[in-house]
Amino acid sequence: MKFKLIKNLKRGDWAEEKLKIVKSSLPNEIVSDIGSGWGCFKNKVESLGLVWQPFDYVQKLPEATLWDLNNPAPETAKKPGFIVLLEVYEHLANPELGIKNIASHIADGGYLAMSCPNPFYAKSKFTMIYKNQLYAFQPKHIEEHHVNVPLPHIIEFYLKKHGFELLEKGMIDSHRSPSFKFSFNYLKDCTKYILEKLVGGDTVLSKGETQVYFAKKKQHINPESIS
């Protein structure tokens, strides 16, 4: 399966679109929002008549349940028919364990909408050349706990190993030319844009700052049986 280029959508809108598409085939009405933050996905879920179940690593909202993905889901958690996992994967020090615990949390036949930074984005490749560091994974990003570089083939491996069938993978288009406004900064931005295009190439992988995955949880399997 190749990456598709997704235009004119933010990651939250993309996840909402996927939820609307599969709403009628969900195994239940519960939507787990893992990394719920300040609850921006709440209205999207409840407007569809579904139940929002928020989780976070730190307490930002009183209704969110604390969940460290190094551990199984809290005992009070209900198995969801849909999981939203936006910009969480790159924060996981043990990403496979996180995916394993998420796979155990979701109901069979449930869906996962996941996003994370794209290390092959043109800006990231350019930064690697002149700073010898990936764009979103420099030392300063440790404060945000960006500790896991999300390589696409490894993400796919973990999803497959823990019982997910990949339905779609994409790159949200971010590499747009600067808006015209004659100034020194505009000239600088144009020069940088051209250099990034030259370094990154004109591929789907280079155009998306954010990579997204849409997957479905299959019937329970033993991960150790998959080579």
TAUR-V617175 format. One line per field, one symbol per residue. ss: DSSP state (H for helix, E for strand, L for the rest). psi: psi as a letter, one per 20 degrees, with the letter a starting at -180 (. if undefined). burial: + if it has 9 or more other ideal C-beta (glycine too) atoms within 8 Angstrom, else -. A space follows every 10 residues. Layout:
ss: ???
psi: ???
burial: ???
This chain:
ss: LLLEEELLLL HHHHHHHHHH HHHHHLLLLE EEEELLLLLL LHHHHHLLLL EEEEEELLLL LLLLEELLLL LLLLLLLLLL LEEEEELLHH HLLLHHHHHH HHHHHLLLLL EEEEEEELLL LHHHHHHHHH HLLLLLLLHH HHHHLLLLLL LHHHHHHHHH HLLEEEEEEE EEELLLLLLL LLLHHHHHHH HHHHHHHHHH LLLHHHHEEE EEEEEEELLL LLHHHLL
psi: pqpqpoqkpr hhhgghghgh gjgijqhrjp opnolicjki ighgghijkr ppnqqrhqoh qhipppooii qrqqhiqqpr ipppnplhgi iphnhghghg hghhhqqpjr qpoqqrqoij qghggghhgi ikqqgjlrhh ihhjlnioon pghhgggggg hkjppphqqr popimqqqpp oorghghghg ggggghgggh rlrghiiohp qqppqpprqp rohiip.
burial: --++++--+- ++-++++++- -++--+-+-+ ++++++--+- ++-+++-+-+ -+++++---- +--++++-+- --+---+-++ ++++++++++ ++--++++++ +++-++++-+ ++++++++++ ++++++++-- --++++++-- +----+-+-+ -+-+++-+++ ++++-+-+++ +++++----- -----+--++ -++-+++-++ ---+++++++ +++++++--- --+----
